[in-house]
Amino acid sequence: MNLVVDADRVLADLKELHERHGGPGGARRLAWSEDWLAAREWFKGKLAELDGVTVDRDEAGNIWAELPGANDDGGFVIVGSHIDAVPSGGWLDGCLGVMAALGVMRALAGSGVRPPVTVRLVDWADEEGARFGRSLLGSSAAAGTLDPDDVRDLRDAKGTRLQDALAACDVDLDGAGAAHSRLEGALAYLELHIEQGPVLLDTGRLASAVSGTFGDERYLITFKGQSAHAGSTPMRLRKDSLAAAATAALEIREVGIRHDGVCTVGAMTADPGVITAIAGSTEMMLDLRHLDADALATMLEENLDACRRAADQFDCEVSHRRVFGATPTPFHPKLVQLARGAVDAAGGGDGDPIPSGPLHDATEIGRLVPTVMIFAQSDPPLSHTAIEDSPEEALRVAIEAYGRTVGGALDAVAAGELQEARA
């Protein structure tokens, strides 16, 4: 079907959201915060304007809106993304996909003709994981991969437990897995997002279909040495945990280069953390990503081995704890083909689909439901910062391509060309 999304309305919604819940200092939509809840109330107000659309929230805190199709027993197509943001983040990350999905619902509801199959919009809860370090919380609950025991005691910078923060928003962590039922009968998931990187800008492309998302492993590495006086302890007799962690971090960088992946030490926290004391304990946050599962596993083992060798070098002990993992997720070939053609037809030109290094909710959903993403060019090629931006021409091309892809997906689902979700 020919689905035309009003790009002017999408851009206006994005700007209104930024004025209300952003500003010069960046986004104010941290998941499980009052600002985030207020932004979602504003969004639900937009959905309430649409005839025939019903809105509710699942057990994991994900917001759903539904527009029944002509064949309401024939499965459904999901559109959406996430409205939460990292602190002081940009005006497009996540919410571009949510507002484009709103544009899809607006176009379908206003057409006067029911879509061939039911369409559901979703705003996933806590995609970013910025507060507790656990990304894709709402989508992983829906996908059935969230283990409450793995996350309930994660704490934010103020010491608040994740389980308690969810409870304050009327979400029971132990019941979140019931959101899995929302995927029963899902036949396609489509998400629009900014690239958040330099590939499209470097190649002069305004938008692209996405081939899949990288696998990701996240670990907390703890080095334990001995705290001692910085003035009285000779260098050769020190058990310096921070020196061990720093040495490991340099080798971890080389692992990423060697395997054409990415390895990042995002933070180190040393204790006691004073200028006159040797660090007795240092915790390091490690993130590694690759599109190939075997390469990702090799990188992980080499990273952990680098930590063990660094600990031995500085007479320290080392332990590690996995806090998150996601396998590489290739997207559905039929939908990738549709998205590639839609980008070309929208004026974005033809080009090979690109992989996504950042994780998205599509990573979780793509394991169960035929999935595709479309990226809009980022310029500057940055995200998770207040200066995040995309050229308006790129946004318009991507929004048009997204509408075309959703229309093509609805036709494909109605024709029985996509498999039902393995929910």
C-alpha angles and dihedrals in degrees: 000000000000104000114183116191116202102239092188090060092046092052091045090052091050092051092047091051090050092050091051101039105019138031138161091325093055137249123347101197105108109166117259092017130117090249091055093048090050092050090052091050088053089050093049087053089059091050091049089063092065119094116235095010120124124198132203142147128243130222093271094053097258114145116227131191122187134200110187117231132219088260100041091171093056101082126261145255122235125215126180150078133204135299097198118101142192114260110282090003128151135281098249110040107112097340092075087066093045094050092045088052088050086052090054092051091045092052093047095044092047096048095079089226123096114239115251090252134015117281123208126192120206134194103197117218119240102352092160100054086205096143101045104016095247112115128198094025099156097039093046089053089053091046092051096241099108115105108195092207090060094058111022095093097043108123135207126226091278094051097255114149118236091233091055093047090053092047089054086059092048094256118132107210093205090054096045093097090071086078085079089085089069090074096055105117096012111147102178141008121201126186132182119205143156114260095238090205145067106261100095093041091049092052096041095243121143096203142355145192112250121232097201144301131277121253113249136203122189124189140175108221118197121198116194122197131139127291111225142155112291093218103045102041116085116227093243092055098048127114094202111182094185092054089051092050093047092050091050091048092058092052091045088059090055091051090059092049093046094054099036090244133108127261121181133186098201101181145356125204117194127196132245083014099200128130096239098050135075111239108258094186132019127185118203127195113218128191124178130177140184137159092227117070095210093049090049091053091049092049091051093052092047091049093051090046090052089054092050092050092047091050091052091048092058097036092249136132123238135200133175138206126195111228101173141004136179128179120225110276119208113199126235111283094219092052093044088053091050092049093048091053091045093053090051093047091049091057099263094116129235120288142144115282113257128222122241119238094187117072120245136184084259086070091067098036094044091068090064108022131044101263143182137173133203122209128209117210116265117219113203086032092232139105139180087053134096091244092061110132147151129206111262089235090057092049092050092049092048094047092050091046090050092053091048091049093049089050091050091047091052090053092047092050092048089052092051094244097133128065120243118255117275090228 
